[in-house]
């Protein structure tokens, strides 16, 4: 990682911590008996791709879940609770590190996300930190359901590069999924795979970005 001037951050499991075991339990509570094939880290039913791209509404998503498991009486709240069960939160100190990085580098957020998770996270940020959103921590934020593209599509990386005049060789992309990093790397972007127990705070300190 040399001559870095721009940093693009994934959100889930880079900044906002996720727990896929909790999600598995959430799906099981709805009687989804093979949760790993339905949605897990890097594997998912096609409905999730459509939801991330803004091609399915929250109501369409919930109705799909009801149809999938044959429980038409499931409430919106029950489905949302299961789906949001993987969302843990942001470690203390992470936002402060991101704010400092934004003073020294051009920083961006690039997240595959959907309306239900987005609303939950925005409410969490308001309740826990008094933030309306993440906008003050980055030069610009990109959420897949709002722009209609998701990782690992090359188009989403090209959009960030082109809209902001970024040179790939001067840009670092941090994500927790190999396929997303591979597509960015093919465009000349420098990459880093974030894996627990490593954290963004440890990485930034270790690599002397601040």
Secondary structure, 3 states (H helix, E strand, C coil): CCCCCEEEECCECCCEEECHHHHHHHHHHCCCCCHHHHEECCEECHHHHHHHCCCCCHHHHHHHHHHHHCCCCCCHHHHHHHHHHHEEEECCCHHHHHHHHHHHCEEEEEECCCHHHHHHHHHHHHHHHCCCCCHHHCCEEEEHHHHCCCCCCHHHHHHHHHHHCCCHHHEEEEECCHHHHHHHHHCCCEEEECCCCCCHHHHHHHCCCC
